[in-house]
Amino acid sequence: MSYLPKTPSTRHRSRSEAKTPLTPSLAVGLNSLSLATPSKADVSFANPFAASRPSSPAKRSASGSIQVSESLQRQASTGVIRKGGVESRLDVVTRDYVPPKSEKKRSKSQPSRDTRDRFITTRDPADDVAATLDLMSLNPQSASPGHTARLAAATGVPLNRRVLSYHEPPPPSASDPLLAQAREYARPLYARPGALPTSTSTATTGAKGRKISTQPERVLDAPGMVDDFYLNLVSWSCLNIVGVALAENTYLWRADSGEVVQLGEAPEGSYISSVEFSNDGLFLGVGVGTGAVELWDAESQTKLRTMSGHSSQVACLSWYQHILTSGCADGSIWHHDVRVARHKVGELIGHQGEVCGLKWRSDGELLASGGNDNVVNVWDGRIGDVAPGTRSAARWTKRNHTAAVKAVAWCPWQPSLLASGGGTSDATVHIWNTTTGARLHSLPTPSQVTSIQWSPHKKEFMTTHGYPTNAIMVHAYPSMERVAEIRDAHDSRVLWSAIGPAGDVVVTGAGDENLKFWRIWEVPKVRKSKESKDSSGRTGSTKSDILRIR
Amino acid sequence: MPTKQAPTRQAITLKGSTNLVTEFFKYAANTILFQRGVYPADDFHMVKKYGQTVLVTQDLALENYLDKILKQVNKWLLTGSVTQLVLAIISKDSRTSLERWVFDINLVEQPSGESEAAPAKPEAEIQAEIRNILKQIVSTVTFLPVIDEPTVFNILAYTSESADVPADEWVDTDPLAIEAGKSQQVKLRSFSTDVHRIEAMVAYRYDG
């Protein structure tokens, strides 16, 4: 067969760059003759082509250039099947490759001769040629058909085999783009460390784990409690009174007696957005959705004054002595001196988004604030030095969080420590040294951090979390190890927490309209610690006796 | 499929063996689709099968699709006209085949005449073999190249010429082969019933 390409080569080279000779096509033909069973299909394929192009055999014979085809024709004349096989092959080629350009070119020199083509490489395999080849179980795409046929013959694989696939493609993976998007959003919730669905509603104990009760000590119904991340609706005073805001009403629950008192209502058409007891427990600051800050006497249940001025909802409050500091949805933080008529004694501008976390350090030197702009600010607590209205800048600003910072808490036993926790897309607790501004520790958590409480007695802190774990977690400091976890503490995200005056019980509030009291920490030496506080100046082992005598 | 009457008979009869093989393909295909990340992992849920947990899709469309294919494969197995099943994993964008999971189906030569003489293979043994294949599929993740592009899959059935092909449901197709120079092949374990012998192999594109 090696002489085959030579015969037409002179012509072919001149008019086309594709030099692939006739060999494969004829190889296919010959292989089909030798390997394939003589099938009627070949004949049936041959006929339509012959009908569509009746002139082609005539041309071929007229040209007389292709000796093989003629010899084959002679051979073919002896048997119908052979004739059909070879001719169909050649006819297919002929019919397939008829580029009009080349025809025009050729028409001048060789008018009717060479419409036939032998260049297999250039033809479209998806055409009806492919069907013919498929009948032979040859694949035109993966390799040259001749090669496949030879390979098949050599390896002894039966050629009369079909490769079939189902007529429709497999369904796309995430057919619903919305669902795929939802998955994308939900992934970070589950892809976090500790988000394993292993332990549900059980206290998982880490290496230094400690068993805490997974059942609340007490559950109070709180109908109408607003499920809003940005509000702060629970406060627990040092006089053991829990203040809670349910929609537009404020209630006081005396933990000693279990007595419930309605303190008051928000102005018509508004709602309570925050409550906060003063440090002595006698007064309750109430932030209202309109932007007013009210001052209530917790003992007599009377409203003492209303301090207006904020333009929108006051979502967080914090007290230091007579200063009530309020964070507003417009990002401003105001200091109100509750004793004086011109109550606004300071304004701190530093947040671009709503202020949602605000805490005075117990000594009043520093004020920490977290905002919806993912920023943690620490402000100098000194107020009198600057004239009212002067905008003081934050002592330092931290932008490590990637979501709203609602949870901020000062460490009671190491004044320089500040813990802050980010929202859903952040879910990380950062511990800061506020003296240097350094980030000491970071703790990724399974879900949004809604509040942080430090234990006054142990080197631990507690975090409350939102969807999907709805958990209360206790972490050790400084190892940051998880000490305990209460999964699904509430049916909905745990939004607020407040620690009792004894430092052992924590109350949590959530969107499921429940207040739950959890005994997180033991206070093993309550008397001793209290006494040591009282007798702060004294030393010696007999101090308790002394106290008792007095 | 597992009926209460004599489970060991399953492997002996052609029908029982066919069902066993078909079921194996279902779990093998699911395992591959999960392990190779063709479908998102959260589409799958765990099912106890062959004494281990197997991840099976819960995407209804995919389930139906596999069912339709396996139903036909089952028919072909009964007539003995299918010789190979291939699960090809194809790049969604470039349409090049990245992996081909090949399952050769061989008919076990039955000793003519007194076939009772050969002791029937216990079901437990077959299940253990199947379990080993599935485990091996899972373990191939360790050496298969990481696929970081969206993929689709296709199931090819190599049938004999004479196979009964339901018209316009199954079509002749390209074998989606990987070029010989770029292909690496790893033979996996095999399992056999008294009628069928399934040999598994994975070929993957490796441009190294």
Interface residues (C-beta under 8 A of the other chain):
Chain A: D134 S137 N139 Q141 S142 P158 N160 R161 R162 V163 L164 S165 Y166 H167 E168 P169 P170 P171 P172 S173 A174 S175 A180 R183
Chain B: V38 Y39 P40 D42 D43 D59 A61 L62 Y65 K68 I69 Q72 T83 P150 V152 F153 N154 I155 L156 A157 Y158 T159 S160 E161 A163 V165 D168 E169 W170 V171 D172 T173 D174 P175 A177 E179
